[in-house]
Every structure is written in structure tokens, then in C-alpha cells.
Amino acid sequence: MILPQLRYDYSTAWSRTFPERVRFIVEKAEQERQANAIRAEGEAESVDTILRTVAKAKDGLVIIRRIEASKEIAKTLAGNPNVTYLIIGGKEGGKLLLGLR
């Protein structure tokens, strides 16, 4: 019969390739572990760089973000017909934002 021989050939071939498959799986796991370690080191370094930059800039970043937010708010309000912006007084006069309905 052909089936017993085929089963024997298959099991023999499988038993020969099994150690290679296991070795491949182990090597792949090791490479993934190394990649994760390298990725974590890079992320930690980038966080450290950002923290040092923010500490060096002090309030500069906050001021820039505040200006960007103000620009965005002004842009949104400029397109709204129900909002009026009044400047009261001269050079150092106050500013007033009115919501008209």
C-alpha cells in the first residue's frame, strides 16, 4: 500500500525539519526581543530630549502654544457673523469681545 509509505515519508521529513522550525521560532523571538529593547531605548531617549528642551525653553513652548491657540480661536470667531471685536481706547486701550445674537 502507498499510504503507510507516504505516512512514513511525511513523518520522516517532518522530524528532519522540526529542529530547523524550532530554531527559526527561537531566533525570531530573540530578534523581536532585541527590536523591542532598541525601540524602548529610542523612546526613552526622545522623551529625555523633549524634557531637556522644554526645561531649557521654560515658558517659551507654553507661550507659542498659547499664540497658536489664540490664532485658531480668532480664525474661528472671524468667520462667525454673531461676534464683534471692539478695541476701546487708544494705544493701551482694552479689548472687548462681544457675542451678539
Buried (B, 14 or more C-beta within 10 A) or exposed (E): EEEEEEEEEEEEEEEEEEEEEEEEEEEEEEEEEEEEEEEEEEEEEEEEEEEEEEEEEEEEEEEEEEEEEEEEEEEEBEEEEEBEEEEEEEEEEEEEEEEEE
